Amino acid sequence: MERRAAALDVMRTLSATDEPGRLAAAMERRHGALGSYGIDHVLGTLWSRPQLSRRDRSLVVVTFLACVGADLELRIHVAGALNHGLTRTEVREIINQVAGYAGWPMAMQAARIVDGVLAELDGVDRLPPKEPAPPVDDTDRFEAATDVMGTLFGGRASSDPDEARAGIVDALGGVGELAFDWGFGELWARSELSRRDRSMVTVAILAILGCTDELAVHVPGALNHGCSRDEVEEIMVQLTVYGGFPRAVDGMRATRAAFAKIDARA
């Protein structure tokens, strides 16, 4: 069957195995109908859709799993993400973005999972120390934040750092300070993920957490950062399996509402 053949090909790349049929049979023996649906519909239909590359689907799925504390599934998909072309640096940077948009507890838990997978792949008990974030002074931080806001909001934010910061602080108080100084000034300004990828990760986080008001901001931002409309919508399609239909429906409605607002301004 065509769907099963597509599923086995995804399983081959995701698991880096030469025997996907054996893995599929074991999955059905262990999980019954759930295993069949996982093979045929999750891998054979969803993962085989052309709207996102397998690399980008792994980017989105690692994000989803990190945000919901699905530790075992995250272990599997971290390894799969590396098989699909994400670098170790990129996988770690997904978790940094999770810290900002889903919170430190989820990010710390996910970071431990990622480190465990990488240590296992390297055959070591503990990974070598990581490099800390470089120190940044306020002048550089504010300029970086202003640059990020300029691309995220398509040139509609102030190009003056003091003005840009004052605007978000006036609107959001202390939350605005942290958003500007750390969120935009350091986290978003990091080069370890492209802004396109960082937007995809952020949209995925907001979608799985049900933050539809924030999607109204970050869906247009993803387009400004180089995502296509099909790619943004496909994040919501991927969400059907990893977050459930109700959240995916809400995410798709918010996405299309954002598109409609853009079109109305055109």
N, C-alpha and C positions, 0 to 999 in steps of 0.2 A: 504494500500500500504506500502511496506517495507520501502521506503524512508521516508514517513510521520511518520511511527512508530518510526524510528530512530530519526527523528527531535523532536518528542514529548518527547522522553527520554532525549535528550540534553536540551530541554527547561525546563524540570523538574529539572535537576540538576543546570543549569545556573541560573534559577530564583527561585530555592528552592520553587517550587509550587507543590501542589497535583493536580492541575487542568490545565495541559499544553494544553489540548484540548480547554479550554475556552480562554486561551491566544492566541492560534493560530487562533481561529475564530475571535477574536477581531483584531488581526493583519491584517487578510485578509479583514475584513470590512473596516478598516481604510486605508489600503494601496493598496488594490486591487492586481494586478499581482505582484507588488513589494513585497507585503506581502507573497504571495504564493512562490515566488522565495526565499525569505528570510527563509521561513520555510523549504521548500523541498530541496533546493540546498545548502544554507549556513549552516543550521543546520543538515539537513538530509543527505547530501553528505559530505560537507567539514568537519564540526565538528565531524562527525562520522567516519572519516578515522582513521585507527589504528596506523598510523606512529607517531603520537604524542598523549600523554595522554591529557585528558581534562585540567588537571592542567597546562601542558606545553602550550596548545593552549591559555589558558587564559593569561599566562605569555606573550606570543607573541602578543596577541590582545590588551592587555592593553598598551603594548609598542607602537604598531602601532597608536592607538588612541591618545596617549599622544603626539606623534610626529606631528600629523596633526591638533590638536586643535578641535577634535570632542567631544565637552564637554558633550552633552547629552548621546552619545554612551559610552563615558568613564565612566560616572556615572553608567550606567547599567552594564558595564563589570568589574568595580572595585568590585561591589557587587558579580557578578558572579565569579570573581577570588577567592574571599574568600570562596564562596560555593564550588569551585573546589579544595580547599586545599591549596591555597597560604596563607601565614600569612600576617598580616598587615605590619609587618616589611619588608617582601619581596616585597609587593606592593609599599611601600614607597621607597624601594631601587631601584626599576625599574625607578622611577622618578629621583633619583640621577644620574643614568646612562644616562638618557635622557639629563640631564643638560650638561654632557660632550660631547655627540655625536649629539645632536640636538639643544643644546643651552639653556641658562637660561630662555629666555622668554617662551618657550614651557614648560619647567620644572616647572616654577613658576605657570603657568596657570594650569597645570595638578595637581600640589601639592594642589592647592586650591580645585579642584574637589575631590581629594582623601580625604582631610580633611572633606569636606562637607558630603561625603558619610559616613565616619566613625562616625562623630558627629551625623548624623541622625540615624545610627544603635544604637548608645549609648543613644539616646534620650537627647542629650545635645546641647546647643547653641555653645559651644566652647570646643575644646579638651584641655587637660592639656598641659603644655609646654613640648616640645621635648628636648631630650638630644643633645647638640651640638657635633660636631665631636671632638674627643680627640686631644689635641695638639701633634704634631709629630716633632721631631727635624730632621735636614737634614740627619744625619747619618742613623737613622731608616727609613726615607723616601726613601733614595737612595737604601738602602738594600731591602726594600719592592718592589720598582720599578724593581730592578734587578731580584728579584725572580719572579715577575709577567711576565716580559719579557722572562724569562727562560722557563716558562711553555707555554706561549702564542706562542712563536716561536720555541717550541720543542727543546730547548737546543742550538739553533743556535745563540743566543745573548751572548754577553760577560758576564761572571760571576763576573767580577770586576765592582763594582758600578761606580767608576769614569770613567772607560773606556766605560761602557754602556751609561752613560749620555753624555759623550763627543761625542759619535757616533751619537746619535739622535739630539743633539744640532748642530753638524756640518752639518747634513743633512737638518734640518728644522729651525734653528735659534731659535728665541723666541718661536715659536710654539712648537719646540722640548723641550724647557725648561718646558713649561707648561704641555706637554704630559707626560714627565718623572716625574716631581716633583709632579704634582697633579693627572693627569690621571692614571698613573701607580703606583705612590708612595703612593697615598691615596685612590682614588676612586676604582681602581681595587683591591686594597689590603684589602678592607673592607670585613668582613666575613658575612655580612647580606644577601648576595647572594653567592651561590657556584660559582666557576669559570665557571663551565658548564653553569649554568643559566645566568651568566653575559655575557658569550659569545653568548648565544642564544638571549639575549636582544640586544646586540650590533649588531649582524648580522641582526636582525629585523629592527633596526633603520637604518642601512646603506642601507638595501634593500628598505624600504619605502621612503627613501630620494634619492634613485637612485645613491648612492655612490659606483659604481661598482669597481673602482680602490681600494677602501678600503676593499671591500669584498674579493679581492685577498689576503689580509693580514689576515682578520678575519675569513674567512671560514676555512683555515687550522688551525687557532687558536682554533676554536670551536672543531675541531676533536682532537686537542691536549688536550683540556679540557674535553674530554669524550663524546662529542656528536657523534652520528653515522652519516654516510652520508645520510641515509634516513631521519633522524631528521632535518638535515640542509636543505635538499631539501624541506622538508615539510613546513618550514618557508616560502619558495617562493610560495608553493601551497596555504598556508593561505593568502598570500599577494594578490592573485587574487581577493579576495572579498574586502579586506580592503585597497588596494592601486591601484587596477585595473590591467587588463591583461598586458598592456605595461610594467609597472614597474616589474610585476612578471616575465615576459619573460626575461627582462634584468637581473633580479636577478638570475634566473635559469641558464641563459647562463654564467654569471660570476661565479656561484657556480660550474658548471660542468667544466669550464675552470680551476678553482683552483684545482679540483680533478685531471684533466688530467695532470696538472703540477706536482702534487705530485706523480702520477703514473709514469711520465717520469723520475723522480729522483730515483725511487725505483730500 
